[in-house]
C-alpha cells in the first residue's frame, strides 16, 4: 500500500479500477448481498465489495456454510446473491450449494479468485484448474482477464459483473461462475464507486406461452372435468393466485406440495388438497383423473410420484420454464415451455366464464377429493395423539408458529413429516427446503440465510441429528449476525429414514451400514456457539420450550430424543389408520 499522501502505483490503480468496475457491475445487475470467506487471493474483490455503499457483506469462516447461507438468502429473496472465496479447495467447497442451486433454480454468482494462468500445472501452491469447476451445474462460466497496468480490464469486469446476475436470474434460474485470476500485489487503489439507485432492476421478462398452445390446451380442458393440478416446490409469490384462479375455473383439486407456498396464506384454498401423501396410499378406482397439469418442481412425496407414474389414461402436461422439465418418470405427453404464472393466467382467460360450475366442471369430483383429504387428515392426527413422536413434534412446531413465519425443514424424515402434518390454513407460512439435490448437509446455513433475508419473520428450523452434525459449524452465523431462530433437532441417533426402507429388514448389517448410531447429544454444541439449549423429554416440556423460544430474541436449540424403530412402527400405524378411514 502506498504511503499516506503518495500516488498509488500503476498496478494498484489498475487492480482497483478492475475490482471497482466489477463491484459496480454486480450492483447494476441487481446484486445487493455478497457472502464471502477470508483469503489472500480474493483480497482485492473483498475490499471492493466491503467498501461499496450499495453492497452488504456476510463474512463466513467456512466456504461450505457460506455457500448454503447464500443459497438460503437468494432463495428467500428471489434475487441474485454473490459468493466470493480465495483460490484452491475453497472454491471446491462451494460445490454442494452450487449443485443445489442448479437443481432448485436459485440465482447465485460465484466469484472464484484464482492464481494467474501461468501458475497452473506447474506445481504452484494453492493452485488448481478452476475453469468450469462446477461443470454443467453452472449456467455460464467466464474467466476474466488478469488486470495489469497496461490492460486494466475494466470493461470486461464491468460487463461480466452486470451480465452474470442477469444470466443467473434468467429462466431457469441458477448459478454462474466468474473466475478471477490475480497477480500480486493484491492491495487495490479503489476509485470512488458509482452512485447507483437503491432500486434493483426488475425481474427478468417472462417467457409468454404461444397463443395457439393456450387455445389448444384450453379447448382440451373444457372437455375434461376430472382433472388435477399438481403444484410442486416453487418460490414465486405471483403463481399462487394464478394457480388457484385456474383451479377455481376448472373445478380441479390442487395437490399442493408443502414447498409450493399454496397450503398456507390468505388466498383461496378451497381447492387445495394437503393430505394426498396419506390418501394416495389407499387407491380408489373412481378417482383417476383424465388430465394432470404439473407446475413447479418435482414433488416431495414419493407416494405422489408413484401415483403419477402409474396413471394409465390421464394426459399429463408439464408447465415449466424452458429447460425446466420436471417429469422423472417420463410420463408427460405434452409440455408448455413458458413462465408457469403466465400459462395459468392465459389459460384462465382463454377458458372464460366464471368460477367452477360452468360447462363441463364436475363438482362431485372436487368434493370427493376434499372428503378423502379431510378423512385422511383426521386419521393421521388420531395416530399421533400420544407421546412425543417425530410427526407430533413437527405438528406442534407448525401450530406454534405465528402468521408470516419462515419454516425450513431438513431432508430425510423432517420434510416428509412436514408434508404429512402441514394442513391448509389462512395464516401465511413460508416453507423452504433443499429439495433440488436433497442433501442433508448445509441445512443450518440455508435456514440462517433465509432468516437473514426475512428478518421481520419468525424463523424456525427442524432437522435430524445427522443433518445438524453435518453443518454444526453453520451455527456460528447465529451469534455472528444476530439472528433470531428456533432450531428443533430430532435426535434418533442415526439415519431414521433407512428404518422405513427395505434395508431395515433385508440387510443383516443394517445398523453398522445404515443406522449408524453415534451416541451424541447437542448440548455442548449449543454451548460452543452461544445458543440457549433445552432437552425436551415430554410433550409438555417441548410445547413450553417452543413457546419460550418463540418469545425470546436470539437462537435456541431444542433437542427431542426419538427412537428410530418406534418411529417406523408409528408410520406403519398411521398408514393403517388412514387405510381404515378411506376403505
Phi, psi and omega in degrees: 000134182294155177298154181303127180091347181276153176289139178293155178291157177303324180294313180296323178294317179296317179297318179296320178297321182295305184288331174295319177294322178298313180296317177299319179296317178301316180296316179298330179278355176110000179282134175232349183232137177232123175259127188218163177234154181291148178177158184281311188293336179273005184310309185297321180288320180301316179295320182295316182285327179295325183269353183284127185292342182261004182242140172252133181252145177237102184273125178243159180262349184227130186292324181295314177297321179301315180299316181288326175299315178298322178300312179296321179296312182291322180295314183291326181274340188055042179222155181289139176237138180266147177240136181226135174209171178279185185277167175091214184293344175305316180294319182301327181289349170283345191302315180301317179292323178295318178297317178296318179298321180294318185280334182251005173072055180244129185279110176237146173241107182271120177255100183260106176293150188214160168286160180293156186304328183292348180267358179280138174075013181236015177083017180292148183294144174052041184229128171219170179282105183266001180291128181050042184300327184267004175056225183286352178287340176266131179296327182207157178221141172214137171255122183277156180292153175287120181292141178216168180298325180280331183220085184298333178072022184295327179297315179294320180296314180295317181299307184286331175299321179276325185286321185301315178298325178296319177295318180298326182275340182293147182291138346285140183297155180176186185273153176230141177248129170247117178267131190236089178281138179227145169260155174287152002285158190248004180267116184273153167260101190279136169283171176295134179292156176295144175275115184251153170295142178292342181283131178282158172301150179292171179297155179297153181299143179284148172275107183283143177288153177291133181305323180296321179293320179297314181298319180296313182291321178299319177298322179292317184293330179301330183265004184234087184285341184257081181237168177229150167246122176258114182255108180273188181302136175194160183242351185291123178290336183291330189284340183301308180294326180295317180290314182294325177295319178294318179297320179296322180290322184270339186076023182268138169294150175249113173276100193260112175302150179298339180263008180280347184067018181259342185286327184237140176142170184282359180288172178294116180250013186294342180254000185281127175251120185255333186261029183295330180300321178283315187287331181285351174286348180244093184299147177227123187296336184266011185238031175269126184283163174269335181209147177230124174261121185249120184233141177091189182285180178294128183299153179294321188288121174293324179298317178296318178300317179293323178298312180296321180293334184267357180292126186268322188254341186287137170275126181254130184241121177269126177248109186206157173302153176308128182087002185251029183300125178238088182208073187298337180266000175055046180255348180289137180261351187208150176220149170245108184271083181200173179300123184300324178298315179296319180299312181297319179293316181293323176296316179300318179294318182293328180287332177063195176070195182257221182273186181306144183121342179278148168055236188273005183298133181254100181296330179293331179297309178295319181299319180297318179294320181292321179295317179290326176299313181295318180295319179295319180298318179297317180297319178297313182298321179294335181281349184239020186289337184252140172079184183246069180281170178296313177299321180293323178299316181289321178299318179294323177296313180301316182294331184278343186287139178283164177303140179083006182290163175247125179243123176249130182246135175286162178280183189075235185281324185305312181294328178291322177289327172298318177303318182287321191263347183276107179271163174289144180194167187280341183276128181299140176214122180266117186245128181230151173198155179272080184261006176294304176250349173061037176282157177268359180270158173072010187288320178300313182293321176301316181296316180294326175297316177297321178294322178294329179286335183232065186296339180279351186258138173296131183251130174229143178231130172237130183206168180272171183294319180293325178294318177295320178302320181295334187229036179300324180293343174294341179296339180301330183296334183301306179283326183298321183250006178064045184270141175261126182202153170247119180250123176249117177252125177266104186261099175254021174057051176141201183271092187295326185294333181294336179291346178262001183254164182303333180303330185297329183249346187252351182242113181301329181271028188306310185297318183284330183265330187235314180296319176042061177296144183239340176073014183263152162241175191242018179298317182288328176296318178299316179296321181302322184258011174074031180260147170292146185225138174222134169257116182264118183262342180228166179298323180293316178297322181294314180297321179293319178297319177299311182300317180293318182296319182288343178271336189266153168283167180089186182245131178243142176249118178251119181255131178239123180271126178232172182242128184296319182293315179296323179295318178297318179295322179297319179295325175295317180295319178298317179298322179296316180297318178297318179301318178294320182293330185257001182294000000 
